[in-house]
């Protein structure tokens, strides 16, 4: 029979408690003796920890360094065996750290997430093709920070020059993306000319047709809105010609009407 100092009565015992253990063994003849003691000691194991050297919510293409506390060897959940690892994929990361005592522990999970910034858009507050001296307001979709291709950092800009405009928009998670380009075109006002169908000086009762060069819209000083204008009164006639880009310019033509003589017979 066996009687251990912890009260167990089997030939072998398993223990994880520190202390000095003895056993009293009794033979079949009834003789018994006490063994010398065996002292067991336990070593406190440090809890393995992981420290992130930056945000653990990443944008696509980003990364973060995860650092384990100091030990003698390391085994990460992704198979790495260095004290620190650089990760760029979403997932739960932990590390088993072994210490100089031979004891080891495993850290809790550190979660790394990867986000994708939505592609921003640009909204034009009016036509993107306009005449010299015009402008249009361009507004980016909502974010936390903005950087336009012309260096402006506001949500909206006023574009007065021709070119391709893009904006890089940052989101609250730190992710950012660049919009597609919005093209601004500056048109040149047409140079209209008036052509007369005949002499612009004639007698009362006559007329002349004035024709403006090609455009998309016409406005004569006498209210006519066609490319041609037949007039019979003396005046300086002007026409405003507008092209497809909305640009306009004017030209004028003087028309003189001579009065008829009043003959008499003597």
FENZIVEN-V211217 format. One record per helix or strand. SS is the DSSP state (hx for helix, st for strand). FROM is the first residue (numbers start at 1). TO is the last residue. Records with the same first field share a line. If there is no record, write none. Layout:
BEGIN
SS->FROM-TO / FROM-TO
END
This chain:
BEGIN
st->2-4 / 19-21 / 23-26 / 32-34 / 38-40 / 50-52 / 57-59 / 64-68 / 73-76 / 84-87 / 91-93 / 95-98 / 104-106 / 110-115 / 122-124 / 129-131 / 136-140 / 145-148 / 156-159 / 163-165 / 167-170 / 176-178 / 182-187 / 194-196 / 201-203 / 208-212 / 217-220 / 228-231 / 235-242 / 248-258
END
